[in-house]
Amino acid sequence: MNWHDDAVSSHETVPEAASGVALLDAVRQDLATIRLPLALPGADQMRQELRKAVAQLDDYILPRYRSLDAPLLAVVGGSTGAGKSTLVNALVGHPVTRAGAIRPTTRQPILLHHPGDGAWFEGQRVLPALGRIRGTYTGSQPLTPADPVPHSGPVTSLVLVADAAVPPGIALVDAPDVDSISENNRQLAGQLLAAADLWVFVTTANRYADAVPWRLLLDAASRDIMVAVVLDRVPPAAEAEISADLQAMLSREGLGAARMFVVPELSLDAAGMLPAAAVEPLRVWLGKLAGNAAGRAEIARRTVNGTLVALAHRVEAAERALSEQQHAADVLVADARNAYDDAVARILEATRDGALLRGEVLARWQDFVGTGEFFRAMEQNIGRFRDRVGAFFRGEPEPAVRVETAIETGLQAVIVDQAAKAAEHTDQRWRSDPAGRQLLGTDDPSGASEGFADAVAAEIRAWQGSLMELIRTEGQGKRTQARWLSFGINGLGAALMIVVFSMTAGLTGLEIGVAGGTAVVGQRLLEAVFGEDAVRRLARTAREDLHLRCQSLLAAECRRFLTRLDVDGGVQPLAIAGRAAALRRLAATA
């Protein structure tokens, strides 16, 4: 009876499998979409793990999950010079793969299968990223003779060889060395091993403890993959001791159930072949696996389930990586925003504590309100001041404009200075973090941006214009003072600005008396025109407007940093966590 006749049903015929395939497709899409843009510790390794997970889904998990009854794929792998190709040649009874001393040896992977199983491998069902080359054994030499000079590029194809010596139901892949001097070879070996249903691990009496193959063996243990260990070139006198030591190592690492086959140290014949008897136990074991359809399906199911659990671990690690990326981005965002929020607070403090009433602003305001005679007039008779204020403004409009200009200059200097300090602080904080350092690169954003000073000046003038509009709006209902407003709008605006900046906590010595006195002048003037409650309301509105404009200016500066933070991970961490849980459930029920 043909082995296909008693094969178990494919997953393709099981309704429940449709949801499993849909889940695996969704997991693949998510893993391929994930982005880890920030240079965090472990991010490079995680990106490699994601690529490997996507490749394994394509190469093995999805095709095997759909078809448990497909032939088993047995990958023969191991260290450099362990004798893998020689072993494969011995299993089929004639030389079909390259074996020699040139390093790297096996480059072009060869998949040996029974002629009746060709349809399983000729398409892209497994290892779809590798093209197919149909090879034919002529009986005169190995299919792919050794290259005199190793190629440097990656291998992109798989040589398919139909050979009646291979039992139906199983295929053998001669993989490159797992510790090859060629990085491309090492990557290809890892890809092939990840696509295996079972791994025939070949090592030697003097290299069975090497670290590199053991890392792959431990990966096999994590996937619960069936492993057969071939201990090659064993001196007869040392067989018992070496076998016991290797078996103990396998048991300690969770591979105690691995079958072990010993190939003694033997001379090869003229064709480079081992005696058939040397590999007969392994050939019989593989034949029994191939001949039992239910057993093959069980091996495939066991490997798939173990691979799903390992994939769930990778997905959980991806979720942690995404969360770490988001947390790192949040820290960088907070560093930048806090620096600029603090800058806004310092600017507003400078507008409240009287600091802006020093220097040029104070001098221009004094020019505007006049000498001590002006103060005495106010103190003696506020009514007389109220009667005279209109003429005062009609006759001297230019000094009020000079006050506005002085305030613009002083306030601009404060805002630009604080923006530069915020940029410097943010730059320092980001460069102390690996992710921030990568984002900044060789750029130097530690000062205010080009054109910021002009933007600040324009915003201050806009704020001053809004104050004039406030005064104009407030004066609309005061018909007796319409004439004052029509002639003295700039003066009243200047007075309102002085009131906004009138708190004197930051002044010392004579400045307190001088600036404080001049603020009183402005406040008395406004109260005489609008009333005390209106002046408080106007000053509060003006401060709030200035606050919002400062926030807007510095938020734009902060965006110079934040726009570098493209931390869209492609997938939400919670969604990835859900995928991992679903994979575990699928592994438990498959």
C-alpha positions as CSV (number, residue, x, y, z in Angstrom):
1,M,0.0,0.0,0.0
2,N,1.3,3.4,-0.9
3,W,2.1,5.5,2.3
4,H,-0.3,8.2,1.1
5,D,-3.2,5.7,1.5
6,D,-3.0,5.4,5.2
7,A,-1.9,9.0,5.9
8,V,-3.7,10.9,8.5
9,S,-5.9,13.8,7.4
10,S,-4.4,17.1,6.6
11,H,-5.2,20.1,8.7
12,E,-6.7,21.5,5.5
13,T,-9.7,19.3,6.0
14,V,-10.3,20.1,9.7
15,P,-12.7,23.0,10.2
16,E,-11.0,24.0,13.5
17,A,-7.7,24.3,11.7
18,A,-9.1,27.2,9.6
19,S,-9.1,29.4,12.7
20,G,-5.6,28.2,13.6
21,V,-4.3,29.1,10.2
22,A,-6.0,32.5,10.4
23,L,-4.3,33.0,13.8
24,L,-0.9,32.1,12.4
25,D,-1.4,34.4,9.4
26,A,-2.3,37.2,11.8
27,V,0.7,36.5,14.0
28,R,3.0,36.5,10.9
29,Q,1.5,39.9,9.8
30,D,2.0,41.4,13.2
31,L,5.6,40.2,13.6
32,A,6.4,41.5,10.1
33,T,4.8,44.8,11.0
34,I,6.5,45.4,14.3
35,R,9.0,48.3,14.3
36,L,11.6,48.9,17.1
37,P,13.1,52.3,16.0
38,L,14.8,53.2,19.2
39,A,18.3,52.1,20.0
40,L,17.6,50.3,23.2
41,P,19.7,47.5,24.7
42,G,18.6,44.2,23.0
43,A,16.7,45.9,20.2
44,D,19.0,44.7,17.5
45,Q,18.7,41.1,18.8
46,M,14.9,41.4,19.0
47,R,14.8,42.6,15.4
48,Q,16.7,39.5,14.4
49,E,14.4,37.3,16.4
50,L,11.4,38.8,14.7
51,R,12.9,38.2,11.3
52,K,13.6,34.6,12.3
53,A,10.1,34.1,13.6
54,V,8.5,35.4,10.4
55,A,10.8,33.1,8.4
56,Q,10.0,30.1,10.5
57,L,6.3,30.8,10.1
58,D,6.8,30.9,6.3
59,D,9.3,28.0,6.1
60,Y,7.8,25.6,8.6
61,I,4.9,26.4,10.9
62,L,2.2,27.4,8.4
63,P,3.0,24.7,5.8
64,R,3.3,22.0,8.4
65,Y,0.2,23.1,10.3
66,R,-1.8,22.9,7.1
67,S,-0.4,19.4,6.2
68,L,0.5,17.1,9.0
69,D,0.6,14.2,6.5
70,A,3.4,15.7,4.4
71,P,6.7,13.9,4.4
72,L,8.9,14.6,7.4
73,L,11.8,16.9,6.8
74,A,15.0,15.6,8.5
75,V,17.8,18.2,8.5
76,V,21.3,16.8,8.8
77,G,23.3,19.5,10.6
78,G,26.3,19.9,12.8
79,S,29.8,21.5,13.1
80,T,32.4,22.0,10.4
81,G,34.0,18.8,9.3
82,A,31.7,16.6,11.4
83,G,31.0,14.4,8.4
84,K,27.4,15.4,7.5
85,S,27.8,15.0,3.8
86,T,29.6,11.7,4.2
87,L,26.8,10.5,6.4
88,V,24.1,11.5,3.9
89,N,26.0,9.8,1.1
90,A,26.2,6.6,3.2
91,L,22.5,6.7,4.0
92,V,21.5,6.6,0.3
93,G,24.4,4.3,-0.7
94,H,26.1,6.6,-3.2
95,P,27.7,10.0,-3.3
96,V,25.1,12.7,-3.9
97,T,26.5,15.6,-1.8
98,R,29.9,17.2,-1.6
99,A,32.3,16.0,1.1
100,G,35.8,17.4,1.3
101,A,38.4,19.5,3.1
102,I,37.6,22.8,1.4
103,R,35.9,25.3,3.8
104,P,33.1,26.1,3.8
105,T,32.1,22.7,2.5
106,T,28.3,22.3,1.9
107,R,27.0,25.5,0.4
108,Q,24.1,24.6,-1.8
109,P,21.6,22.7,0.3
110,I,20.4,19.5,-1.2
111,L,17.0,18.0,-0.4
112,L,16.9,14.2,-1.1
113,H,13.4,12.8,-1.4
114,H,11.7,9.7,-2.8
115,P,10.5,10.2,-6.4
116,G,6.9,9.8,-5.3
117,D,7.2,12.7,-2.8
118,G,8.4,15.3,-5.3
119,A,5.1,17.2,-5.4
120,W,5.5,18.1,-1.7
121,F,8.8,19.9,-2.3
122,E,8.7,21.2,-5.9
123,G,6.3,24.0,-5.0
124,Q,6.8,26.7,-2.3
125,R,5.1,24.7,0.4
126,V,8.2,24.7,2.6
127,L,11.2,27.1,2.5
128,P,9.4,29.4,0.0
129,A,12.2,32.0,0.0
130,L,14.5,29.5,-1.6
131,G,14.2,28.8,-5.3
132,R,14.1,25.3,-6.7
133,I,16.7,23.6,-8.8
134,R,16.1,20.1,-10.0
135,G,19.2,17.9,-9.7
136,T,19.8,14.6,-11.3
137,Y,22.4,12.1,-10.0
138,T,24.4,10.6,-12.9
139,G,26.3,8.1,-10.8
140,S,29.7,9.4,-11.7
141,Q,30.2,12.2,-9.1
142,P,28.5,14.2,-6.4
143,L,25.8,16.5,-7.7
144,T,27.5,19.7,-6.6
145,P,31.3,19.4,-6.8
146,A,33.3,21.6,-4.3
147,D,33.9,25.1,-5.4
148,P,37.6,26.1,-5.5
149,V,36.7,29.5,-4.1
150,P,33.8,29.9,-1.7
151,H,31.1,32.3,-3.0
152,S,30.5,35.3,-0.8
153,G,26.8,35.9,-1.6
154,P,23.9,34.2,0.1
155,V,22.5,31.0,-1.3
156,T,19.0,31.5,-2.7
157,S,18.0,28.1,-4.0
158,L,17.5,24.5,-2.9
159,V,18.6,21.6,-5.0
160,L,15.9,18.9,-5.2
161,V,17.1,15.3,-5.9
162,A,14.7,12.4,-6.3
163,D,16.4,9.2,-5.2
164,A,14.7,5.9,-4.8
165,A,17.1,5.0,-2.0
166,V,15.3,7.6,0.2
167,P,12.2,5.9,1.8
168,P,8.9,7.6,1.0
169,G,7.5,9.7,3.8
170,I,10.8,11.4,4.7
171,A,13.2,13.8,3.1
172,L,16.9,14.5,4.0
173,V,18.5,17.9,3.8
174,D,22.3,18.2,3.9
175,A,22.7,21.6,5.7
176,P,25.7,23.9,5.8
177,D,27.9,23.9,8.9
178,V,26.3,25.6,11.9
179,D,29.7,27.1,12.8
180,S,30.8,27.8,9.2
181,I,33.4,30.5,8.4
182,S,30.7,31.9,6.1
183,E,28.1,34.0,7.8
184,N,25.7,33.3,5.0
185,N,26.2,29.6,5.5
186,R,25.5,29.9,9.2
187,Q,22.3,31.8,8.5
188,L,21.2,29.2,6.0
189,A,21.9,26.4,8.4
190,G,19.8,28.1,11.0
191,Q,17.0,28.6,8.6
192,L,17.0,25.0,7.5
193,L,17.1,23.7,11.1
194,A,14.1,26.0,12.0
195,A,12.2,24.3,9.1
196,A,13.0,20.7,10.3
197,D,10.6,18.2,11.7
198,L,13.5,16.3,13.1
199,W,17.2,17.1,13.4
200,V,20.0,14.6,12.8
201,F,22.8,16.3,14.7
202,V,26.3,15.1,13.6
203,T,29.3,15.6,15.8
204,T,32.6,14.0,16.4
205,A,34.4,12.4,19.3
206,N,36.6,15.4,19.8
207,R,34.0,18.2,19.2
208,Y,30.8,17.0,20.8
209,A,31.0,19.7,23.5
210,D,31.4,22.6,21.1
211,A,29.4,25.7,22.2
212,V,27.8,26.7,18.8
213,P,26.0,23.4,18.0
214,W,24.9,23.1,21.6
215,R,23.1,26.5,21.4
216,L,21.1,25.0,18.5
217,L,20.5,21.8,20.4
218,L,19.1,23.8,23.2
219,D,16.8,25.6,20.8
220,A,15.7,22.2,19.5
221,A,14.9,21.3,23.1
222,S,12.8,24.4,23.5
223,R,10.8,23.4,20.4
224,D,10.4,19.8,21.6
225,I,11.8,18.8,18.2
226,M,12.9,15.1,17.8
227,V,16.7,14.9,17.7
228,A,18.9,12.1,16.7
229,V,22.6,12.5,17.6
230,V,25.2,10.9,15.5
231,L,28.6,10.6,17.2
232,D,31.0,10.2,14.4
233,R,34.6,9.1,14.1
234,V,34.7,7.5,17.5
235,P,37.8,5.4,18.4
236,P,36.6,2.0,19.4
237,A,38.5,2.2,22.7
238,A,36.9,5.4,23.7
239,E,33.3,4.7,22.6
240,A,31.9,3.8,25.9
241,E,33.4,6.7,27.8
242,I,32.5,9.3,25.1
243,S,29.0,8.0,24.6
244,A,28.3,8.1,28.3
245,D,29.6,11.6,28.6
246,L,27.5,12.9,25.7
247,Q,24.4,11.1,26.9
248,A,24.9,12.8,30.3
249,M,25.2,16.2,28.6
250,L,22.0,15.6,26.6
251,S,20.1,14.6,29.7
252,R,21.2,17.7,31.6
253,E,20.0,19.9,28.8
254,G,16.5,18.3,28.5
255,L,17.5,16.1,25.5
256,G,17.7,12.8,27.3
257,A,15.2,11.2,24.9
258,A,17.4,11.9,21.9
259,R,18.4,8.8,20.0
260,M,22.2,8.4,19.8
261,F,24.0,6.6,17.0
262,V,27.7,5.9,17.0
263,V,29.8,5.7,13.8
264,P,33.2,4.3,14.5
265,E,36.4,5.8,13.1
266,L,36.7,4.0,9.7
267,S,38.6,4.5,6.5
268,L,36.6,5.7,3.5
269,D,36.7,3.8,0.2
270,A,37.9,5.3,-3.1
271,A,34.6,7.1,-3.7
272,G,34.8,8.6,-0.2
273,M,32.1,6.4,1.1
274,L,31.6,4.8,4.5
275,P,30.8,1.1,4.8
276,A,27.0,0.7,4.7
277,A,27.0,-1.2,8.0
278,A,28.4,1.9,9.8
279,V,25.1,3.8,9.3
280,E,22.7,0.9,9.1
281,P,21.1,1.5,12.6
282,L,20.4,5.1,11.6
283,R,19.0,4.1,8.2
284,V,16.7,1.6,9.8
285,W,15.4,4.1,12.3
286,L,14.7,6.7,9.7
287,G,12.9,4.0,7.6
288,K,10.6,3.1,10.4
289,L,9.7,6.7,11.0
290,A,9.0,7.2,7.3
291,G,6.9,4.0,7.0
292,N,4.4,4.8,9.8
293,A,2.0,7.5,8.6
294,A,0.4,7.9,12.1
295,G,3.8,8.1,13.7
296,R,5.0,10.7,11.2
297,A,1.9,12.8,11.9
298,E,2.5,12.5,15.6
299,I,6.2,13.6,15.2
300,A,5.0,16.6,13.0
301,R,2.3,17.5,15.6
302,R,4.8,17.3,18.4
303,T,7.3,19.5,16.6
304,V,4.6,22.0,15.6
305,N,3.2,22.3,19.1
306,G,6.7,22.8,20.5
307,T,7.4,25.3,17.8
308,L,4.2,27.2,18.6
309,V,5.1,27.4,22.3
310,A,8.6,28.7,21.3
311,L,6.9,31.2,19.0
312,A,4.7,32.3,21.8
313,H,7.8,33.1,23.9
314,R,9.1,35.1,21.0
315,V,5.8,37.0,20.7
316,E,5.9,37.7,24.4
317,A,9.4,39.0,24.1
318,A,8.2,41.2,21.2
319,E,5.5,42.6,23.4
320,R,8.0,43.5,26.1
321,A,10.3,45.1,23.5
322,L,7.4,47.2,22.2
323,S,6.5,48.2,25.7
324,E,10.1,49.1,26.4
325,Q,10.2,51.2,23.2
326,Q,7.1,53.1,24.3
327,H,8.4,53.6,27.8
328,A,11.7,54.9,26.5
329,A,9.8,57.3,24.1
330,D,7.6,58.5,27.0
331,V,10.7,59.3,29.0
332,L,12.3,61.3,26.1
333,V,9.0,63.1,25.5
334,A,8.7,63.9,29.2
335,D,12.3,65.2,29.3
336,A,11.6,67.6,26.4
337,R,8.2,68.7,27.5
338,N,9.3,69.3,31.1
339,A,12.3,71.4,29.9
340,Y,10.0,73.6,27.8
341,D,7.3,73.8,30.4
342,D,9.8,75.0,32.9
343,A,11.0,77.6,30.4
344,V,7.4,78.8,30.0
345,A,7.1,79.0,33.8
346,R,10.3,81.0,34.1
347,I,9.2,83.4,31.3
348,L,5.9,84.0,33.1
349,E,7.7,84.6,36.4
350,A,9.8,87.2,34.7
351,T,6.6,88.9,33.6
352,R,5.2,88.9,37.1
353,D,8.1,89.8,39.3
354,G,8.9,93.2,37.9
355,A,12.1,92.1,36.1
356,L,10.9,93.5,32.8
357,L,10.5,97.0,34.4
358,R,14.2,97.4,34.6
359,G,16.5,99.1,32.1
360,E,15.1,100.3,28.8
361,V,11.4,99.6,29.7
362,L,11.7,101.6,32.9
363,A,13.4,104.5,31.1
364,R,10.8,104.7,28.3
365,W,8.0,104.5,30.8
366,Q,9.5,107.4,32.8
367,D,9.8,109.3,29.5
368,F,6.2,108.6,28.9
369,V,4.7,109.6,32.3
370,G,7.0,112.6,32.8
371,T,8.8,113.8,35.8
372,G,7.9,114.1,39.5
373,E,5.5,116.9,38.7
374,F,3.3,114.2,37.1
375,F,3.3,112.1,40.3
376,R,2.5,115.1,42.5
377,A,-0.5,115.9,40.2
378,M,-1.8,112.4,40.6
379,E,-1.3,112.4,44.4
380,Q,-3.0,115.8,44.9
381,N,-6.0,115.4,42.8
382,I,-6.9,112.3,40.8
383,G,-9.9,114.1,39.4
384,R,-7.6,116.8,37.9
385,F,-5.4,114.0,36.5
386,R,-8.5,112.4,34.9
387,D,-9.4,115.8,33.2
388,R,-5.9,116.3,31.9
389,V,-5.0,112.8,30.7
390,G,-6.7,113.2,27.4
391,A,-4.6,116.1,26.5
392,F,-1.6,114.3,27.8
393,F,-2.1,111.5,25.3
394,R,-3.1,113.7,22.4
395,G,0.1,115.6,22.7
396,E,2.6,112.8,23.2
397,P,1.8,109.6,21.3
398,E,5.4,108.6,20.4
399,P,6.6,107.9,23.9
400,A,3.9,105.3,24.4
401,V,5.0,103.5,21.2
402,R,8.6,103.6,22.5
403,V,7.4,101.9,25.7
404,E,5.8,99.1,23.6
405,T,9.0,98.7,21.6
406,A,11.1,98.5,24.8
407,I,8.7,95.9,26.2
408,E,8.8,93.9,23.0
409,T,12.6,93.9,23.0
410,G,12.9,92.9,26.7
411,L,10.3,90.2,26.6
412,Q,11.8,88.8,23.3
413,A,15.2,88.5,25.0
414,V,13.7,86.6,27.9
415,I,11.7,84.2,25.8
416,V,14.6,83.5,23.4
417,D,17.0,83.0,26.3
418,Q,14.7,80.5,28.1
419,A,14.0,78.6,24.8
420,A,17.7,78.2,24.3
421,K,18.1,77.0,27.9
422,A,15.3,74.5,27.4
423,A,16.9,73.2,24.2
424,E,20.3,72.8,25.9
425,H,18.7,70.9,28.8
426,T,16.8,68.6,26.5
427,D,19.8,68.0,24.4
428,Q,21.8,67.0,27.5
429,R,19.1,64.7,28.8
430,W,18.6,63.0,25.4
431,R,22.3,62.5,24.9
432,S,22.5,60.7,28.3
433,D,20.1,58.1,26.9
434,P,21.1,55.6,24.1
435,A,17.8,56.1,22.3
436,G,18.0,59.9,22.5
437,R,21.6,59.9,21.5
438,Q,20.8,57.9,18.3
439,L,17.9,60.2,17.5
440,L,20.0,63.3,17.8
441,G,23.0,61.9,15.9
442,T,25.4,64.6,14.9
443,D,22.8,67.3,15.0
444,D,23.2,70.2,17.5
445,P,19.7,71.4,18.5
446,S,21.0,72.9,21.8
447,G,20.0,76.5,21.0
448,A,16.9,78.2,19.8
449,S,15.9,77.4,16.2
450,E,16.7,79.6,13.3
451,G,14.0,82.3,12.9
452,F,12.7,81.8,16.4
453,A,13.7,85.3,17.6
454,D,11.6,86.8,14.7
455,A,8.7,84.5,15.5
456,V,8.8,85.7,19.1
457,A,8.9,89.3,18.1
458,A,5.9,88.8,15.8
459,E,4.0,87.0,18.6
460,I,4.8,89.8,21.1
461,R,3.5,92.4,18.7
462,A,0.4,90.3,18.1
463,W,-0.1,90.2,21.9
464,Q,0.3,93.9,22.2
465,G,-2.2,94.3,19.4
466,S,-4.6,92.1,21.3
467,L,-4.2,94.4,24.3
468,M,-5.1,97.4,22.2
469,E,-8.2,95.5,21.1
470,L,-9.1,94.7,24.7
471,I,-8.9,98.4,25.6
472,R,-10.8,99.4,22.5
473,T,-13.5,96.9,23.3
474,E,-13.6,97.9,27.0
475,G,-14.0,101.6,26.1
476,Q,-16.9,101.1,23.7
477,G,-19.4,101.5,26.4
478,K,-17.8,104.6,27.9
479,R,-19.1,107.4,25.7
480,T,-17.7,110.2,27.8
481,Q,-14.2,108.7,27.3
482,A,-14.5,107.9,23.6
483,R,-12.3,110.9,22.8
484,W,-9.6,109.7,25.2
485,L,-9.7,106.3,23.6
486,S,-9.5,107.6,20.1
487,F,-6.4,109.6,20.9
488,G,-4.8,107.6,23.7
489,I,-5.1,104.0,22.8
490,N,-1.4,103.4,22.7
491,G,-0.9,105.1,26.0
492,L,-3.6,103.1,27.7
493,G,-2.0,99.9,26.1
494,A,1.4,100.8,27.4
495,A,-0.1,101.4,30.9
496,L,-1.8,98.0,30.8
497,M,1.4,96.3,29.9
498,I,3.1,98.0,32.8
499,V,0.4,96.8,35.1
500,V,0.8,93.2,33.7
501,F,4.5,93.4,34.7
502,S,4.0,95.3,37.9
503,M,4.7,92.8,40.7
504,T,8.1,93.8,42.2
505,A,9.3,90.6,43.9
506,G,12.3,90.6,41.6
507,L,13.4,94.2,42.2
508,T,15.8,95.5,44.8
509,G,16.9,98.8,46.3
510,L,15.7,101.9,44.6
511,E,14.2,99.9,41.7
512,I,11.3,98.9,44.0
513,G,10.3,102.4,44.6
514,V,10.9,103.6,41.1
515,A,9.3,100.7,39.2
516,G,6.6,100.3,41.8
517,G,5.8,103.9,41.6
518,T,5.5,103.8,37.8
519,A,3.3,100.8,38.0
520,V,1.0,102.7,40.3
521,V,0.8,105.5,37.7
522,G,-0.3,103.0,35.0
523,Q,-2.9,101.4,37.3
524,R,-4.3,104.8,38.5
525,L,-4.5,105.9,34.9
526,L,-6.4,102.8,33.8
527,E,-8.7,102.9,36.9
528,A,-9.5,106.5,36.1
529,V,-10.6,105.5,32.6
530,F,-12.2,102.0,33.2
531,G,-12.6,101.5,36.9
532,E,-10.9,99.2,39.3
533,D,-12.7,95.9,38.5
534,A,-12.2,96.4,34.8
535,V,-8.5,97.0,35.2
536,R,-8.1,93.7,37.2
537,R,-10.1,91.9,34.5
538,L,-8.0,93.4,31.7
539,A,-4.7,92.6,33.4
540,R,-5.8,89.0,34.0
541,T,-6.9,88.5,30.4
542,A,-3.7,90.0,29.2
543,R,-1.6,87.7,31.3
544,E,-3.6,84.6,30.2
545,D,-3.2,85.6,26.6
546,L,0.6,86.1,27.1
547,H,0.8,82.7,28.8
548,L,-0.9,80.9,25.9
549,R,1.3,82.6,23.3
550,C,4.4,81.6,25.2
551,Q,3.2,78.1,25.5
552,S,2.6,78.0,21.7
553,L,6.0,79.4,20.9
554,L,7.9,77.0,23.1
555,A,5.7,74.0,22.1
556,A,6.8,74.7,18.5
557,E,10.4,74.7,19.7
558,C,9.9,71.5,21.6
559,R,8.5,69.8,18.5
560,R,12.1,70.1,17.0
561,F,12.9,67.2,19.4
562,L,9.6,65.4,19.4
563,T,9.3,65.1,15.6
564,R,12.4,62.9,15.8
565,L,10.5,60.4,17.9
566,D,8.8,58.2,15.4
567,V,7.9,55.4,17.8
568,D,5.0,53.8,16.1
569,G,5.7,50.2,16.8
570,G,3.3,49.1,14.1
571,V,1.3,46.9,16.5
572,Q,0.0,47.7,20.0
573,P,1.7,45.8,22.8
574,L,-1.7,44.5,24.1
575,A,-2.6,43.1,20.7
576,I,0.7,41.2,20.6
577,A,0.2,39.9,24.2
578,G,-3.2,38.6,23.0
579,R,-1.5,36.8,20.1
580,A,0.9,35.0,22.5
581,A,-1.9,33.8,24.6
582,A,-3.8,32.5,21.6
583,L,-0.7,30.7,20.3
584,R,-0.4,28.9,23.7
585,R,-4.0,27.8,23.4
586,L,-3.5,26.6,19.9
587,A,-0.4,24.6,20.9
588,A,-2.4,23.0,23.7
589,T,-5.2,21.9,21.4
590,A,-3.4,21.1,18.1
